[in-house]
Amino acid sequence: MMNAAARKAWIKSLPKTRGRLTVDAPLGGLTWFRVGGNAEVLFRPADVDDLAEFLMQLPLDIPVTVIGVGSNLLVRDGGVSGVVVRLAGSFGHIDVMGDIITAGAAALDLTVALTAEEAGLTGMEFLSGVPGTIGGALRMNAGAFGGEMKDITLSATAIDRAGTTQLLTLPDLDMSYRHCGCPDEYIFLSATLQGKRGQPAAIAAKMAEIKTAREDSQPTRVRTGGSTFANPPGQKAWELIDKAGCRGLVMGGAQVSEKHCNFLLNLGEASAADIENLGDEVRRRVLETSGIELEWEIRRIGDKGEHA
């Protein structure tokens, strides 16, 4: 973080906006874990033009971080420097034309899946099992239950740090398992998704099957960030974690889920440090027992602060 005088100066000089700017905005409540510090500035743009104008005028040395609905996100206790952008409102549009759906970055994955079901389009059912938004799904090539974003994405639009809109084809996105090769500075605005005509009854049955499978195998209605670690090639992260003896492991106010041990839980009073330290301990034990180093799937942002 900057010293107080410098911080006050850059905040005072922030570009004018039609959206909402909040100084020292708590972020914990915007995440599924319900932990973490504040954003120096939280920006909720009114629309694409508002976001573009803001970015064009924002000094390049001010860091910009984008968050969605916080489903796969851990905000560290020390908070996030610079400007945190959270898209909502007009960024959540969903439009159907024939067998193509265009979805804004803030559109919920589940809502896109339900829209596809209503339109009689198959291929997007897996999105009902992916917590979060289309923007986040693009950024990590999210997937579940046999599908992933690269299977259905035709193109995406994004905005760069200079406020210029970019049209990205699927090759431009350079997607692989839980990875997107776009520059980190790009903020996704929307995705154009390809569906296929399907039988409404079959689509509904698959959606119901995914819902049941999630509820049966994963912790729900609890404070969790979803799947914690990516599956190593040819392996399942939960099996490695289980074999390392980590099922139910507790550290501070955080616990490895008993139900699905690739999920970390906030038992109620956890700090972000508790959760991250628990995850690192799981990684250490898995490496020790299997020789495999697990990679975080949960995105961790911000400064560790005094809890580190």
C-alpha positions as CSV (number, residue, x, y, z in Angstrom):
1,M,0.0,0.0,0.0
2,M,1.1,3.6,-0.6
3,N,1.7,6.1,2.2
4,A,-1.3,8.0,3.3
5,A,-0.5,11.2,1.4
6,A,0.2,9.5,-1.9
7,R,-2.9,7.4,-1.4
8,K,-5.1,10.4,-0.8
9,A,-3.7,12.1,-3.8
10,W,-4.3,9.3,-6.3
11,I,-7.8,8.6,-5.0
12,K,-8.6,12.3,-5.3
13,S,-7.4,12.3,-8.9
14,L,-9.5,9.4,-10.0
15,P,-11.4,9.9,-13.3
16,K,-15.0,11.0,-13.1
17,T,-17.5,8.2,-13.7
18,R,-21.2,7.5,-14.1
19,G,-20.7,4.3,-12.1
20,R,-20.0,3.9,-8.4
21,L,-16.6,4.5,-6.8
22,T,-16.2,3.4,-3.2
23,V,-13.1,4.0,-1.1
24,D,-12.0,1.4,1.4
25,A,-14.7,-1.0,0.2
26,P,-15.0,-4.3,2.2
27,L,-14.6,-7.2,-0.2
28,G,-15.1,-10.2,2.1
29,G,-18.9,-10.0,1.8
30,L,-18.7,-10.1,-1.9
31,T,-17.0,-13.5,-1.8
32,W,-18.4,-17.0,-1.1
33,F,-15.7,-17.5,1.6
34,R,-16.9,-14.3,3.4
35,V,-13.3,-13.3,4.3
36,G,-10.7,-10.8,3.3
37,G,-9.8,-7.1,3.5
38,N,-10.9,-4.0,1.7
39,A,-10.3,-2.6,-1.8
40,E,-8.6,0.7,-1.8
41,V,-11.2,1.7,-4.4
42,L,-14.1,-0.4,-5.7
43,F,-15.4,0.6,-9.1
44,R,-18.8,-0.6,-10.4
45,P,-19.0,0.8,-14.0
46,A,-22.4,1.9,-15.3
47,D,-21.7,0.3,-18.8
48,V,-18.9,-0.5,-21.2
49,D,-18.4,3.1,-22.2
50,D,-18.1,4.2,-18.6
51,L,-15.5,1.5,-18.0
52,A,-13.6,2.4,-21.2
53,E,-13.4,6.1,-20.3
54,F,-12.3,5.3,-16.8
55,L,-9.5,3.0,-17.9
56,M,-8.3,5.5,-20.5
57,Q,-7.9,8.2,-17.9
58,L,-6.6,6.0,-15.0
59,P,-2.7,6.3,-14.6
60,L,-1.0,3.1,-15.7
61,D,0.8,2.7,-12.4
62,I,-2.5,2.2,-10.6
63,P,-3.2,-1.6,-10.4
64,V,-6.6,-2.9,-11.6
65,T,-8.1,-6.1,-10.4
66,V,-11.4,-7.6,-11.6
67,I,-13.7,-9.7,-9.5
68,G,-17.1,-11.4,-10.3
69,V,-19.4,-12.9,-7.7
70,G,-16.5,-14.2,-5.7
71,S,-17.2,-17.9,-6.0
72,N,-13.7,-19.0,-6.8
73,L,-11.9,-16.2,-5.1
74,L,-9.9,-15.7,-1.9
75,V,-9.3,-12.0,-0.9
76,R,-6.4,-11.9,1.5
77,D,-6.7,-10.1,4.8
78,G,-4.5,-7.1,3.9
79,G,-6.9,-6.0,1.2
80,V,-6.3,-5.2,-2.5
81,S,-4.3,-2.2,-3.6
82,G,-5.5,0.1,-6.5
83,V,-8.8,-0.2,-8.2
84,V,-11.0,-3.3,-8.0
85,V,-13.5,-3.5,-10.8
86,R,-16.8,-5.4,-10.3
87,L,-19.1,-5.8,-13.3
88,A,-22.8,-6.0,-12.8
89,G,-26.0,-4.6,-14.2
90,S,-25.8,-4.1,-18.0
91,F,-22.8,-6.5,-18.1
92,G,-25.1,-9.4,-17.2
93,H,-27.2,-9.4,-20.4
94,I,-28.0,-12.7,-22.2
95,D,-29.2,-12.7,-25.8
96,V,-30.3,-15.7,-27.9
97,M,-30.2,-15.7,-31.7
98,G,-30.8,-19.1,-33.3
99,D,-28.4,-21.5,-31.8
100,I,-26.0,-18.8,-30.5
101,I,-26.1,-17.2,-27.1
102,T,-24.2,-13.9,-26.3
103,A,-23.7,-13.5,-22.6
104,G,-22.3,-10.5,-20.7
105,A,-19.3,-11.2,-18.4
106,A,-21.5,-10.6,-15.3
107,A,-24.1,-13.2,-16.4
108,L,-24.3,-16.1,-14.0
109,D,-23.1,-19.4,-15.5
110,L,-26.3,-21.0,-14.1
111,T,-28.5,-18.4,-15.7
112,V,-26.8,-19.0,-19.1
113,A,-27.4,-22.7,-18.7
114,L,-31.1,-22.1,-17.9
115,T,-31.5,-19.7,-20.8
116,A,-30.0,-22.4,-23.1
117,E,-32.4,-24.9,-21.7
118,E,-35.4,-22.6,-22.3
119,A,-34.2,-22.0,-25.9
120,G,-33.8,-25.8,-26.6
121,L,-30.1,-25.6,-26.9
122,T,-27.8,-28.4,-25.7
123,G,-24.1,-28.3,-24.9
124,M,-24.2,-25.7,-22.1
125,E,-25.7,-27.9,-19.4
126,F,-22.4,-28.2,-17.7
127,L,-22.5,-24.4,-16.9
128,S,-25.2,-25.2,-14.3
129,G,-22.5,-26.9,-12.3
130,V,-20.0,-24.1,-12.5
131,P,-20.4,-21.4,-9.8
132,G,-19.7,-17.9,-10.9
133,T,-20.0,-15.7,-14.0
134,I,-19.2,-15.9,-17.7
135,G,-16.2,-13.5,-17.3
136,G,-14.6,-15.7,-14.7
137,A,-15.5,-18.9,-16.7
138,L,-13.6,-17.4,-19.7
139,R,-10.6,-16.4,-17.6
140,M,-10.0,-19.9,-16.2
141,N,-11.7,-22.0,-19.0
142,A,-14.0,-23.2,-16.3
143,G,-15.5,-26.7,-16.6
144,A,-17.5,-29.4,-14.9
145,F,-19.3,-32.6,-15.6
146,G,-17.6,-33.3,-18.9
147,G,-17.7,-29.8,-20.5
148,E,-15.6,-26.7,-20.4
149,M,-15.8,-23.2,-21.9
150,K,-13.5,-23.9,-24.8
151,D,-16.0,-26.4,-26.1
152,I,-18.8,-23.8,-26.6
153,T,-17.0,-20.5,-27.0
154,L,-16.9,-18.9,-30.5
155,S,-15.4,-15.6,-29.5
156,A,-15.2,-13.1,-26.6
157,T,-14.9,-9.3,-26.2
158,A,-12.6,-7.8,-23.7
159,I,-11.3,-4.3,-22.9
160,D,-7.6,-3.6,-22.4
161,R,-5.8,-1.3,-19.9
162,A,-6.0,1.5,-22.4
163,G,-9.8,1.3,-22.6
164,T,-9.7,-0.3,-26.1
165,T,-12.2,-3.1,-26.9
166,Q,-10.7,-6.3,-28.3
167,L,-12.6,-9.0,-30.3
168,L,-11.0,-12.4,-29.5
169,T,-11.5,-15.6,-31.5
170,L,-11.2,-19.0,-29.8
171,P,-7.6,-19.4,-30.9
172,D,-6.9,-15.9,-29.5
173,L,-8.2,-17.1,-26.1
174,D,-5.6,-19.9,-26.1
175,M,-7.6,-22.1,-23.8
176,S,-6.4,-25.3,-22.1
177,Y,-7.3,-27.0,-18.9
178,R,-8.3,-24.3,-16.4
179,H,-6.2,-21.8,-18.4
180,C,-6.8,-18.9,-20.7
181,G,-3.8,-17.3,-22.5
182,C,-5.2,-13.8,-22.8
183,P,-3.2,-11.0,-21.2
184,D,-4.0,-10.7,-17.5
185,E,-4.9,-7.0,-18.0
186,Y,-7.8,-7.8,-20.3
187,I,-11.2,-7.4,-18.7
188,F,-13.8,-9.7,-20.3
189,L,-17.0,-8.0,-21.4
190,S,-18.9,-10.8,-23.1
191,A,-18.8,-14.2,-24.8
192,T,-20.5,-15.6,-27.9
193,L,-21.4,-19.3,-27.2
194,Q,-22.4,-22.0,-29.7
195,G,-25.2,-24.3,-28.8
196,K,-26.9,-27.2,-30.6
197,R,-30.5,-27.9,-31.1
198,G,-31.6,-30.5,-28.6
199,Q,-34.6,-32.2,-27.1
200,P,-36.0,-30.1,-24.2
201,A,-36.7,-33.2,-22.1
202,A,-33.1,-34.5,-22.5
203,I,-31.6,-31.1,-21.7
204,A,-33.8,-30.8,-18.5
205,A,-32.8,-34.3,-17.5
206,K,-29.1,-33.6,-17.8
207,M,-29.5,-30.3,-15.8
208,A,-31.3,-32.2,-13.1
209,E,-28.6,-34.9,-13.1
210,I,-25.9,-32.3,-12.6
211,K,-27.8,-30.6,-9.8
212,T,-28.2,-33.9,-8.0
213,A,-24.6,-34.9,-8.5
214,R,-23.4,-31.5,-7.1
215,E,-25.6,-31.8,-4.0
216,D,-24.7,-35.4,-3.4
217,S,-20.9,-35.0,-3.8
218,Q,-20.1,-31.4,-2.9
219,P,-20.6,-29.2,0.2
220,T,-23.4,-26.7,-0.5
221,R,-24.9,-23.9,1.5
222,V,-21.6,-23.4,3.3
223,R,-18.8,-20.8,3.0
224,T,-16.5,-22.3,0.4
225,G,-14.7,-21.2,-2.7
226,G,-15.5,-24.3,-4.8
227,S,-12.9,-26.6,-6.2
228,T,-9.6,-25.6,-4.6
229,F,-6.9,-27.3,-6.7
230,A,-6.7,-28.2,-10.4
231,N,-6.6,-31.9,-11.2
232,P,-3.0,-32.9,-12.1
233,P,-2.7,-34.8,-15.4
234,G,-4.2,-38.3,-15.1
235,Q,-5.0,-37.7,-11.4
236,K,-7.9,-36.4,-9.3
237,A,-6.9,-33.8,-6.7
238,W,-9.4,-35.0,-4.1
239,E,-8.0,-38.5,-4.2
240,L,-4.5,-37.2,-3.7
241,I,-5.7,-35.1,-0.8
242,D,-7.6,-38.0,0.8
243,K,-4.6,-40.3,0.5
244,A,-2.5,-37.6,2.2
245,G,-4.8,-37.8,5.2
246,C,-6.2,-34.3,4.8
247,R,-9.9,-35.0,4.8
248,G,-11.4,-33.0,7.7
249,L,-8.1,-31.3,8.5
250,V,-8.6,-28.1,10.5
251,M,-6.4,-25.0,10.7
252,G,-7.7,-22.0,12.6
253,G,-11.3,-21.4,11.5
254,A,-10.8,-23.3,8.2
255,Q,-11.4,-27.0,7.4
256,V,-10.9,-29.4,4.5
257,S,-14.4,-30.6,3.7
258,E,-15.3,-34.1,5.0
259,K,-17.8,-34.4,2.1
260,H,-15.4,-33.5,-0.8
261,C,-11.8,-32.9,0.2
262,N,-10.9,-30.7,-2.7
263,F,-13.1,-28.0,-1.0
264,L,-12.0,-25.8,1.8
265,L,-14.5,-24.4,4.3
266,N,-14.8,-21.3,6.4
267,L,-16.3,-22.7,9.6
268,G,-17.5,-19.3,10.6
269,E,-14.6,-17.3,12.0
270,A,-11.8,-18.1,9.6
271,S,-9.4,-15.5,8.3
272,A,-8.2,-15.5,4.7
273,A,-4.8,-16.6,6.1
274,D,-6.4,-19.6,7.8
275,I,-7.8,-20.7,4.5
276,E,-4.7,-20.1,2.5
277,N,-2.4,-21.7,5.1
278,L,-4.6,-24.7,5.2
279,G,-4.5,-25.0,1.4
280,D,-0.7,-24.7,1.5
281,E,-0.5,-27.4,4.2
282,V,-2.6,-29.7,2.0
283,R,-0.3,-29.0,-0.9
284,R,2.7,-29.8,1.3
285,R,1.3,-33.1,2.5
286,V,0.2,-34.2,-1.0
287,L,3.7,-33.4,-2.3
288,E,5.2,-35.4,0.5
289,T,3.0,-38.5,0.0
290,S,2.7,-38.5,-3.8
291,G,5.5,-36.3,-5.2
292,I,2.8,-34.3,-7.0
293,E,2.5,-30.5,-6.5
294,L,-1.1,-29.3,-6.6
295,E,-1.8,-26.1,-8.4
296,W,-4.3,-23.6,-6.8
297,E,-7.5,-23.3,-8.8
298,I,-8.9,-20.7,-6.5
299,R,-7.7,-17.3,-7.4
300,R,-6.0,-15.5,-4.5
301,I,-5.6,-11.7,-4.6
302,G,-4.4,-8.9,-2.3
303,D,-1.9,-8.5,0.5
304,K,-1.6,-11.0,3.3
305,G,-1.5,-8.3,6.0
306,E,-0.9,-8.9,9.7
307,H,-2.5,-12.4,9.6
308,A,0.3,-13.8,7.4
